[in-house]
Amino acid sequence: MKSIVSRVVLVTAAIGSSFALAGASAQAAPAFHCEASPLRATILGSTPIEPVVQGRDGACATGEAIPTVSLPSLLNASVLTARTAYDGAAATGAATGGLAGVEIAPSPEILAMARQQVVDAINALPLAPITIPGLPALPIPGLPQVTGVTIDLKQTLLNLIPSSIPSLLSADVLTSNASVTCQAGVPTLAGNSTITGLKVLGQDLGVDGVVSTVLPLLDSRSISLASLDVSQLAIYDQTGVTPILFTLLDPILAQVRTALSAIPPIEIPAALAQVTVTPREQTIAGGTLTQRALRAFISLGGQPILDATIGEAKAGAASDACVTTRTTTTTKTTTSTVAGQGSVSDQLLACSDRKLILVDVLKQDGKVKLIGAANRDYVGKKVAIRLRRGDKVVAHAVVKKDGSFETTAPLPPAAVMASHKESNTLRYRAEIGKELSLPLKLQRRLTVSTLKQSSDGKTVKITGRVIGPLTTPVSDVRVVRRVSCRKVVLVKRFKPNANGTFSVSVPAPKGQSAAVYRLATSVREKASNPRSYPTFTLPRGVALNTR
């Protein structure tokens, strides 16, 4: 049996419509809680097994965890996910916990228990040995003359008990998501679970509700003795004591089969297990939502053999966590900018605690294009763009009157760009003296090239690209518009072209001087791996004509 983790893949993602994970720093807020656990189980009443847990102690934070302990060989999974995400600006918390390609195999002790249950049932059957007398003498070296044979029916049935039983539980995917967001000043909780390919004791089970049933660990069988191969029979001489090799029975085989055909079929009793599964369980207590993909309980003869919780995610917040207490210290940036007033830079800065931010970093026309925003205090100031790999200033820009700045830098060497491991270290930061932006990476799987309002002012055109390999089928791209620092609205869903490019139009909000959008979708990690994971753009703004 393989070990539980043949390959652990931990994905960076947020849940549902919370698109705030990409580019977010690992911040924490005591008022928010998020927690994830892929598996918690006991087998035969053993010490509970929990390979990994994320976020159980302390405040909600962006993070992920990997197994740190040795695991029993009875457990196998291709993917373990234990991930949490927190975005202070958007006031959202999220968690994902689950498994893929999971199998929980029976231990030797469980197999022995099942076999013993069948042994006890067979021994209780009223089956006496049968004797076939009056046979021609069989010349068997080393034995007195054999003139009859005895067939021990119970021993024959015992010999036919299977030596293996199916997996206790298996599934393609068992995962849960939980999230907490602020809406109208109140924490809003949501959760969902995904279950595919679920089998318990080798049987497909429905996942529409709680199932409590009896399933065979060792199935019953109807045995026709006459149809058995003679090698499967427990055969002795006429005394019923000395075993006889079946290879010596050829002269009397016809008589043996005639005697066996007169015996009706015999049932080998089943080893029956009591099974209770609870799919997609959701509870809310103390301001925290707990979402579980599956709870499974299996017992044999009244003794628990498996008690498992698979794919657990929790998210919650204190009742006053969504009360707005944040004040802004940036000049000319007030809460009114969140409602769509002010420049694009004002809009982007309104939900940041920094006075200087990089908005996006793009590969464009053979160069690196860098877009940013600064507090109006820095209008006319020079911005340095630093490539953190090598700690080198690679470009400069000047802050415009609306607080925006834009410049280009040379592309890094091709060898670095070609290596994913290396390219992921390519992060750029904007600097004005001691004021620093968060560093943004160059390589992203979902990018926006342009945002532009239509000539009639009714729509905003967004162009960009999803970098392959794409999922099969191709995943939708979701476009959200920021309404406030703690709320976004979904404005469009669409599918990109086969090569990942897209050009779509969304309604322009009325009465606003600027709008901020963000896009999200799912992509494959690589072409050879069909599993998908979420990816996001950074928030991008567009100036609007309010005439």
C-alpha positions, -999 to 999 in steps of 0.1 A, spaced: 0 0 0 14 34 -9 19 60 18 -8 86 24 9 113 5 23 102 -29 21 138 -40 10 168 -20 -3 197 -40 -14 228 -21 -31 254 -42 -32 292 -36 -69 303 -39 -98 321 -22 -133 309 -20 -165 317 -40 -166 354 -49 -138 364 -25 -112 374 -51 -88 390 -27 -60 364 -22 -37 371 -51 -12 398 -42 -25 400 -6 0 400 23 -4 375 51 -22 399 74 -43 388 104 -74 403 122 -84 390 156 -120 394 147 -119 369 119 -112 331 121 -106 306 94 -94 270 97 -89 240 73 -83 203 79 -83 177 50 -88 146 73 -95 136 109 -101 99 116 -98 71 140 -94 35 129 -104 7 153 -106 33 181 -69 43 176 -55 77 184 -71 103 160 -52 108 128 -50 144 115 -23 147 89 -23 185 88 -44 215 100 -42 252 90 -54 281 111 -67 263 142 -50 287 166 -51 325 164 -66 349 139 -74 343 103 -44 347 81 -33 338 46 -14 305 47 -11 269 38 1 238 55 17 205 46 19 172 65 46 171 91 41 137 106 46 101 94 13 86 83 -1 51 84 2 31 52 -35 24 53 -42 60 41 -35 72 6 -43 105 -11 -29 122 -42 -38 157 -29 -42 172 5 -54 208 8 -53 229 40 -54 265 31 -67 298 46 -69 333 32 -75 367 48 -77 401 31 -79 430 55 -88 456 29 -117 436 17 -126 423 51 -129 386 39 -117 353 53 -118 319 36 -107 283 41 -104 252 19 -98 217 33 -100 184 14 -85 154 -3 -84 141 -38 -77 105 -49 -83 93 -13 -84 57 -2 -87 43 33 -77 7 33 -87 -19 59 -61 -29 84 -52 -66 89 -71 -64 122 -103 -54 104 -99 -82 79 -94 -106 108 -125 -93 125 -146 -97 93 -133 -132 87 -139 -143 123 -175 -131 120 -180 -153 90 -162 -182 107 -185 -180 136 -215 -180 114 -203 -210 94 -196 -229 126 -231 -223 137 -246 -239 106 -261 -274 110 -237 -290 86 -224 -325 93 -196 -341 73 -208 -363 45 -194 -398 40 -193 -416 7 -189 -453 15 -186 -484 -7 -160 -470 -31 -135 -491 -49 -104 -495 -28 -78 -467 -34 -42 -478 -33 -27 -449 -13 9 -455 -3 15 -452 35 -22 -455 43 -45 -484 51 -69 -494 23 -93 -464 16 -128 -477 9 -147 -444 15 -142 -407 18 -155 -380 41 -161 -344 31 -160 -318 59 -186 -293 46 -178 -266 73 -141 -268 66 -147 -266 29 -167 -234 34 -141 -220 58 -115 -225 30 -136 -204 7 -137 -173 29 -120 -144 9 -87 -132 21 -93 -96 12 -120 -70 17 -127 -37 -2 -114 -3 8 -133 12 37 -137 44 18 -125 59 -14 -133 91 -35 -120 111 -63 -127 145 -46 -138 154 -10 -133 191 -3 -151 220 14 -149 257 12 -160 282 38 -159 320 37 -169 351 57 -175 385 41 -189 418 54 -222 429 38 -240 460 51 -219 459 82 -228 423 92 -206 391 88 -220 369 61 -211 332 61 -211 308 32 -199 273 25 -200 245 0 -186 210 -6 -176 190 -36 -180 152 -36 -172 130 -66 -166 92 -69 -175 83 -34 -175 46 -25 -179 30 9 -169 -7 12 -167 -7 -26 -203 4 -30 -214 37 -48 -234 57 -23 -257 87 -31 -246 120 -17 -280 138 -15 -285 133 22 -276 112 52 -273 75 44 -275 48 71 -274 13 58 -258 -22 62 -231 -31 37 -211 -63 35 -174 -62 44 -173 -99 32 -203 -106 9 -225 -137 12 -221 -164 -14 -242 -193 -25 -220 -223 -29 -229 -253 -51 -205 -281 -38 -209 -301 -70 -195 -271 -91 -164 -267 -69 -131 -278 -81 -121 -310 -62 -90 -291 -49 -113 -268 -29 -129 -297 -10 -118 -307 25 -116 -344 19 -106 -372 44 -106 -409 44 -135 -429 57 -124 -422 93 -127 -385 88 -92 -380 102 -66 -385 75 -66 -359 47 -65 -372 12 -48 -353 -16 -73 -345 -43 -49 -357 -70 -55 -393 -57 -93 -391 -62 -94 -395 -100 -107 -432 -99 -137 -422 -78 -143 -386 -89 -176 -394 -106 -189 -410 -74 -178 -380 -54 -195 -355 -77 -227 -376 -77 -228 -374 -39 -222 -337 -39 -248 -329 -65 -275 -343 -41 -266 -315 -16 -285 -282 -21 -265 -250 -24 -251 -236 9 -249 -200 18 -217 -185 31 -229 -158 55 -218 -122 50 -198 -101 74 -221 -71 76 -210 -36 87 -233 -7 98 -225 24 77 -236 59 83 -224 87 60 -233 124 62 -224 144 31 -221 182 28 -227 189 65 -230 226 74 -233 240 109 -232 275 123 -223 281 160 -207 311 178 -205 331 146 -185 304 128 -196 283 99 -182 247 97 -185 230 63 -177 193 61 -175 173 28 -182 140 45 -186 123 79 -183 86 78 -189 60 105 -185 22 100 -189 -4 127 -186 -42 126 -204 -63 152 -210 -32 173 -173 -22 173 -163 11 155 -138 4 128 -138 39 111 -149 73 123 -137 100 98 -143 136 90 -130 145 56 -127 179 40 -134 204 68 -134 242 64 -143 268 90 -148 306 86 -163 331 110 -161 366 125 -171 384 157 -204 401 156 -187 436 155 -160 426 130 -177 444 101 -183 477 119 -163 503 99 -137 519 121 -109 524 96 -99 560 90 -78 570 61 -47 592 64 -41 599 28 -46 634 15 -77 640 -7 -87 603 -3 -118 599 18 -145 573 21 -164 590 -7 -138 576 -31 -150 541 -24 -184 551 -38 -168 558 -71 -156 594 -67 -121 608 -73 -95 595 -98 -86 559 -105 -56 563 -82 -79 577 -54 -101 546 -59 -72 522 -57 -56 539 -27 -89 542 -8 -88 505 2 -51 504 10 -32 514 41 -3 525 20 4 558 2 22 541 -27 11 510 -46 19 492 -77 -13 485 -96 0 460 -121 31 446 -137 28 433 -173 49 419 -201 40 441 -231 58 448 -264 90 431 -253 92 452 -221 79 452 -185 51 477 -181 45 490 -146 14 509 -135 10 525 -101 -8 550 -79 4 574 -52 -11 598 -27 -15 633 -40 12 644 -16 36 628 -40 25 646 -72 56 655 -92 78 632 -72 101 606 -88 92 570 -82 120 543 -83 111 508 -96 132 482 -79 135 446 -92 140 427 -60 159 399 -77 193 415 -76 180 444 -56 184 468 -86 165 499 -96 154 492 -132 132 522 -140 118 556 -128 85 574 -132 69 607 -121 36 609 -102 10 627 -123 -16 652 -110 -42 624 -106 -18 604 -85 -10 578 -112 24 568 -126 35 546 -154 68 534 -168 86 505 -185 116 484 -176 137 459 -196 126 423 -196 148 400 -174 170 375 -191 152 349 -212 166 320 -192 151 334 -160 118 340 -177 116 305 -190 120 289 -156 89 290 -135 108 285 -103 131 314 -112 105 336 -127 83 335 -96 111 355 -79 107 383 -103 90 409 -82 89 446 -86 84 473 -60 78 511 -62 97 534 -39 96 571 -30 121 576 -3 111 554 26 76 549 12 74 514 -3 47 495 -22 41 458 -18 62 438 -43 43 424 -73 54 394 -93 58 396 -131 44 362 -141 6 360 -137 -18 334 -152 -46 360 -158 -38 395 -170 -57 426 -181 -41 445 -210 -66 474 -213 -97 489 -197 -114 516 -217 -148 532 -215 -169 532 -247 -175 564 -266 -211 565 -255 -201 560 -219 -224 530 -214 -198 502 -212 -162 494 -202 -142 472 -225 -117 449 -209 -91 430 -229 -66 405 -216 -55 369 -216 -56 337 -195 -22 320 -197 -25 283 -205 -27 255 -201 -65 261 -198 -89 237 -180 -110 212 -199 -137 224 -204 -125 259 -204 -134 277 -171 -155 308 -170 -138 341 -163 -157 361 -136 -156 399 -136 -164 418 -103 -166 455 -97 -157 469 -63 -185 487 -46 -167 494 -14 -136 481 4 -157 453 18 -180 445 -11 -178 435 -47 -206 427 -72 -204 402 -101 -210 420 -134 -201 393 -160 -192 357 -167 -177 347 -200 -154 321 -216 -121 332 -232 -110 322 -266 -92 289 -272 -59 307 -270 -69 324 -237 -74 359 -251 -106 378 -244 -123 411 -251 -155 418 -233 -177 447 -224 -194 453 -190 -219 480 -180 -203 512 -168 -216 523 -134 -236 556 -135 -226 587 -116 -190 576 -109 -158 592 -120 -139 558 -118 -145 521 -113 -123 493 -101 -126 458 -116 -110 424 -108 -111 391 -128 -108 355 -116 -108 321 -133 -93 286 -129 -64 271 -149 -43 239 -150 -11 239 -131 5 221 -161 -7 203 -192 0 168 -177 -21 175 -146 -59 179 -152 -64 194 -117 -73 231 -117 -67 259 -93 -80 296 -91 -60 325 -104 -68 363 -103 -59 396 -118 -49 425 -96 -75 453 -91 -75 475 -121 -92 509 -124 -107 529 -153 -116 566 -155 -152 572 -164 -168 601 -183 -196 614 -161 -211 638 -186 
